[in-house]
Each structure stands twice: as C-alpha cells, then as structure tokens.
Amino acid sequence: MTTTTTFSERTTSPFRHDVVGSFLRPQALKDARAQYAAGQLDAAGLKAVEDAEIIKLIQQQEAAGLRAVTDGEFRRSWWHLDFFWGLTGIEKKSLKQGYVFHDEETRAESAYVSGKISGADHPFVDAFKFVRDHVSVGVQVKQTIPAPAQCLAELQRPENVTALRQVYATDEAAVHDLAAAYHQVILDLYAAGARTIQLDDCTWGMLAGNHAKGAETGEVSDRNDAVLDQNKQLYLQVNNEAIQDVPADLTITTHICRGNYHSTWASAGGYDSVADPLFNHENVAAYYLEYDSERAGGFEPLKLVSSDKLVVLGLITSKTGALEDRQTIIDRIHEAAQFIPLDRLCLSTQCGFASTEEGNVLNADQQWAKIALVKSIAEEVWG
C-alpha cells in the first residue's frame, strides 16, 4: 500500500523553492556604474538604468516561478555596506586592506561611526517601494538587509573601534542605538508594504569558522571560548532587540553565510558551536542556511531549531555554474529531515549570485539554470 505524504502549503516566505536575493549585475548596469564613478553619468542617469534593469529582473524572477522577488541588490555595491552607509551616524570609509577571503582580497571599504546612530529616512525604503510598484498581483517582495549583528561587527573592527568608542563608551550603548535604528527602518519598510524582511548575517559563520580554526590548530582556550560566548550573546541581543515588537504579519527571516565574494569564501566550520543560541533563541521565522560544501558541516545542529521555525537548505551552490546532481540533493534533503521534519524544510541556493557588484564566476544562463533546478527538485520533494 502506497502512503502519500501531504505537506503544508507555503503562503509566505520562505517558499519551498526560494533564493537568497542578489543576482548577477547585467552589463548595462555595470557600464552605468562605471560611467557614474568616472563622472560621465549623473545620479539621475544611473537611477534610470537601475530602474530599467530592476524591472527586467522582476519579470525574469516571476517567469522563473519565484513567489517572492527582490531587486537583485542592483542599487548596491556591497550586500551590507550600502545599508550601513544609509544609517544616520555611520559614514563610508576607505581602508588600506579589504576583507581577506580564501583566494582573494576585496575592495578596501568599510563603515565607521561618526555620530549617534539613527534609522531615519533610510534610502532602502524608497528602493523597496519601487519593487513593490512593479511586481505582478500575488507576487511578494522580499527585502534583504544586513543583520544588525553584521553592522555591529563592522563597527567593532580594529580599524573602526576608536571611532565607535568616541561616540559609544560601551558595546551596550551601541547595541541600544543600533537596534533602535534598525527597528525604525523595519517599521518604515512595513509601512511601505513590506511583509518579508531577510537579515543577511555572516557573523555566525565567522564565529563558527574561528572556533573550528582554533580547534584545528590547538589554539582553543578557555579565553577563546569565553570570547565566543560573549560575541554570541551580543549578536543575539542586537538582532533580537531590532526585531522585537514588530507587527504580527511581518515575517522576519535570516540568511547565515560564510562569505561570498567573486565565488570565494571567508570562513569554514559547521554550525555546532553557534547553534545554541542561534537556532533556539534568535527570534526569526526561518533560517536560510549555507549547506553547499563540507565547510558548513553536518545537519545534526538542526535538531536545535525551535519547533515553530523553518529551515531553507542552501544545497545548490551559487559560486559555480555547474549543476548539482539531482538525486544527491534529494538525498541530502532527506538526510536533513532526520533532524528536523521535512515539512519544515525548503530549498534554495546557498547564497546570492552577487553579494557584491563583482558577482560570482558564472553567467546569467547558469544562474537561471540553478534557480530552475531548485524549483524542479522542490516540486518533486514537496509537490
């Protein structure tokens, strides 16, 4: 006798087949940004190109069957810094060295505190409204923003901490204002119509990577463990404070990553060392989790995910154009279901396709083929 399993229908993010949010920048947009940087195109001219390319991207996402679409982060250079620069009291900064990834170093830019932090009049709100006004009826808009913890970590970098301390004597004071600023942006986005906001967060992946690296080199000590615990609690605090008391019909999710720049990575280590408190105490509805390589570890930490939350398995890599073996992905989904019910799982790419404007090393056709594979596998698994 054949038994048919019926799964709950997803009507809000995350959906059974989903994406993280960023897309490869089209050549027209790359050219416009280069012309703008060279002083050959004004801000209005750049925005006109951005508008046109975002409209095309929305149409492509809808045609690909995505039920929640983004602007591809086409108005940004970085997945995180552009948002930070939009907060009052935080300014752009050039450094001598960029972020160090496994095979590459990024452009050398950052953000520092110049005054009291506020979320008033953030430019991302108008960016959201544009997408809202150009989607088809029934298609949702997902707004991605970097997590508060990510901003805090940036402001605490050795190159930036002196400026932070000139305004905020303690981390607690900085956390309070930063969380309040994020809360205001979130409520402004909600007032504009946003019902799904995703917090992109590499802090947990970096903590896990630092812990794993220390274990491999024998450098783990009581002090290192204490610092790990301190950072976990600080990141949890700022994220939860930012999203507390939001409207009941606003879905807040988070994406956890280990770095995604030009197809390289910044950290390696499973979720074991951060699953508590990340999976059981961060007050989000779902986790988009990187799981496309051995660097992410196994699925066992998923047993700590609170029973009211979902997990989106990022099993399809966005770093290369080669398509994964279909059956291997299906088998991995069922492996994860040993630790969390299949009905609480979804499938996506492991990260965006262009966390920065450089983009990953694959072409647009390969990008859309990845999304088609995600959709096809999800339909086979969940119907």
N, C-alpha and C positions, 0 to 999 in steps of 0.2 A: 504494500500500500504506500503510495506516494504522499508525503506531507508537504504542503505548501506553506511557507512562512510569509506572513503579511507584515510589512514594515510600515511604521507611521509615515504619513506624508509630511514633507518639509514645506512649510509655507513662509518661513522666514530664514534668514541666514543663520547657520550655514546650510547650504543645499547639498544634496547627495553628490553632485558634481560641481566643483567650485574652483576658484582661482584665488591667489593671494591679492593681486591687484595691479602691479606695474606691468607695462608692456614695452616692447622694443620701440624706440623712437623712429618714426618714419624719416626718410631723408629730407623731406621738405621742412620738417621741424628742426632737424639738426642744422640745416643750412640757415634757417631763420635765426636760431640762437647764436650761430657763429657771426652772422651779419650784425646782430644786436650787440654782441660783445665788442665788435670792431667799430661800432658807431655808425654802421651803414644802414641800420634799421631802427626806428624809434619804438617805444613801448607799445604804442597802438598797432603798429605794423606786426610786431611779434605776437601780440594777443590775437590778431586776426588769423594768423597762421595756426596758433594754438587752437582757437575755436574751431576752425575748419577740420583740423586733424582729429580733434576730440569727437566731433560729430561723426566722422568716418569710423572711428574706433568704437563708438557706441553701437553703430549699425553692425559692425563686424562681430561684436560680442553677442548682440541679440541674434544674429544669424547663426552663431555657433551654439546657441541654445543656453547661454548663461542667463540665469534668472536674477542675478544681482550683478550690476556692471559698475565699472569705475571710469575715471577719466584717464586711466593708464599712468597717472602721475606725470602727464605731459607738460604741466606747468612748472615742474620741479627739476632741479639739477640733481638733488640728493633725495633719498627716500625720507630722511629725517631732518637734515639741517635747515631746509627751506621752511619747515614748520616752526622750528626753534626761532629762526630769524623773524618770523611773523609775530612773535610774542613781544609785547612791550617790555623793555628792560633787558632784552637779550639782543646782542649785535653779532654781526658777521666778523670773522677773524681769519687772517691768513697765518699759517704756521710754516716752520721750516721743514717739517716732515708730515706726510699724510698717514692715514691708517695703514698699518702693516698687515697684509694678507699673506696667504701661504706662498704665492708665487709672484706677488705684485704689491706695489705701494700705490695708494690712491692719490688724488689731488690733495693738496695740503690746505684744507679749510676746516673751520670749526666755529664754535659759538661761545660767547662769554657773557657774563652778567655785567650790565652797565648801570643798572638801577633796579628799583622794585619791580618784580615780575607781575605782569597782568595779561589777561587774555582778551582784552577789549579790542573790538574791530579787527579780528583776525582775517587775513585775506583768503584763507581756505573756505570761509563761509560763502563768499561770492563764487568761488570755484565750484563748490557743491551746487549752488543754485543753477549754474549753467548746465550741469549734467542733469539735474532734476527736470529742467525745462526741455530736454531733448531726448528723453527716453520714451519708449512706447508705453501705452497703458498696460499695467500689470507687471512691468519690469521694475525691479527695485534698484536703488542706487546704494552702493556700499562706499562709505567714506573711510579711507585709510589715513591714519595719522600715527606718528611715532609715539610710543608709550611714554608716560611721564617719567618712568624709571630711566628710559633711554636719555631723556633730556637731563635728568639729574646726573647720570653717569658722565655725560659730555661736559657739564659744568664743573664736575669734580676732577677732570683730567689735570695732571700736573701743570700743563700749560695754562689752565684756566682757573685753578683753585684760588690763586691770590685775588683775582677779580671777584670771585664768589664771596670770599671772606670779607672783602671791603664793603659788601652790601649786607651779607648774612653771616653773623658771627658763628652760627651753628647750622648743622645739617637740618635739624628740626625746623628752624625758622625758614630755611629754603624750601623744605618739603611742604610746609604750610602754604606758602605763596604760590609755589609751582602747581600744587594740586588745585588750589583755588582758580588759578589761571586756566588750567585745563578744563576744570568744571564749567567755567564760563563759556569757553569755546564749544564744549559739548552741548551745553544748553542752547547756545546760539545756532549751532548746526541743527539741533532738534527743532527749534522754532522755524528754521528754514525748510523743514520737512524731512530731515534725516531720521531714519529709523534703524539704521545699521551702521555702527562705527567700529572699526577694527583698529586695535592698538598694536602696532608693529614693535617688537621688542627683542633686541639681541642681547640684553643684559643677562638673561638667564642662561643663554647659550654660552656666553663668555664666562660666566661663573662656573658652569659645568666643565668647560674646557680648561679653565685654570685649575680646577680641582683634579681633573683627570691627568693633566700635565704634571702636577705636583706628585700624584701617586706614582706615575711612571718614573720620575726622577728621584723619588725618595725624599722630596722636599716638603712633604705634607707634615705639618707640625700642629701642636695644639693652637698656636697663634694663628696659623693659616686657617684652621677650621673655625676659629673664633671670628676671623675677618669674614669668612664665607657666610657664617650665620648672621653676622651684623649686616652685611650687604643684602642678604635675602630678606631680612626683616625691613630694611629701609626701602628696598624696591617694592616690596609688597605694600608697605604703608602708603607710599606716594601714589601707586596705581589705584589702590582701593579708595583712598581719600578723594581722588579725582572723579571717580565714578559712583560715589555714594549718593543716594537720594536722587537718582536720575528717574525720569518718567518710566512707568511700568512697561510701556510699549516700545521702549528703546532697547535694542539688542546691542550689547557690547561684547565683542569677541577679541581675541588676541592671537597674534602670529608670533611664534618663537623660532628664532633663526640663529645660525652660527656664522653669519656673514655671507654676503652675496655681491661680489664686485667683479665684473668682467669675467664671470664664470669661475672665480677663485673663492676661497673660503678663509675665515679668520680663526675658527675655533673647532676643536674636536673633543667630544665627550658626551656620554649618554645623559639621560635626564635624572638618573638615580640620585645625584647629590642635590638636586633642586626640586624634585617632585613634591617634597614637603618643604615649603608651603605653597609652591606654585599651583599644583593641581588640586589641592584641597582647601586652599584659603584665599586664592585670588578670585574676586567676585565677578567673574566673566561668565558668559553663557557657553562659550566654546573656545577650544584651542586649535589653531592651525599649526600643526607640528611638522617640522622638518624630519623626514624619515627616508631620504633617498640614498643614503650611504651608511656604511658602518660607523661613520663619525657620530651618528645620532644614537648609537646604542640599540638596545632591545626594547621590546614592548612592555616588559614587566612593570615599569613605573606607572603605566596607565591604570593599574589597579587602584591607585590613589586618587584618581579623578573623581570628584564629588558626583553623586548619583544623579544630580539634576543638570549635568553639563554634557556637552558633546565634544568629540574629538574629530578633527579633519586630518586624515592621514596624508601627509605630503610625500607620497611614494613616487611620484613622477617628477624627475629632476627638471629644473628649468635652466640648468647650467650647460647642457649639451643638447644637440639636435637629434641624436639617435633615440629611436623609440624603444621603450622598455618592452620586455616580453610580457604579453598579456597575462598568461597563466601565472607567471611569477608574482605579478602584482595582486592577482586574485588570491593566491595562496597567502601572501603577506597580510592581506586584509583579514582573512580568516585566522591567521596567527595572532593578530592584534585582538581579535574577538575572543580569544581565550582569557583576556584580562579586562575587557570592557564589552558590554553587549553590542552585537552587530548593529542593532537599531540605533545606537548612539554614535555610530561611526559614519563618516563621509569621506570623500576622496578629493584631493586637489594636487596641483603641482607643489613642489617643496617650498618654493619661494616665488617672487615675481620674476619676470623676464628681464627687467631693467631696474634694479634698485637704485641705480644712478643713470644719468643720461648716456653713459658709455654703452650700457646694455651688455647682456651676456653674449657668448660666442655661438650664436645660432642665427638662422634667418627667419623672416616672418612666416614663411610657409611651414617651417619646422615648429615654430611657436604655436600656430593654429592646429597643427597635427597633434601636438601634445595635448591641447585642450580637447580635441576630438577623442583622443584615446581615454582621457579622464572620463568624459561623458559616456562613452561606449561601455567602459568597464563598470561604471556606477550603475548603468541601466541593467547590466547583466546581474550584478550582485544584489541590488536593492529593487529592481524592477521599475 
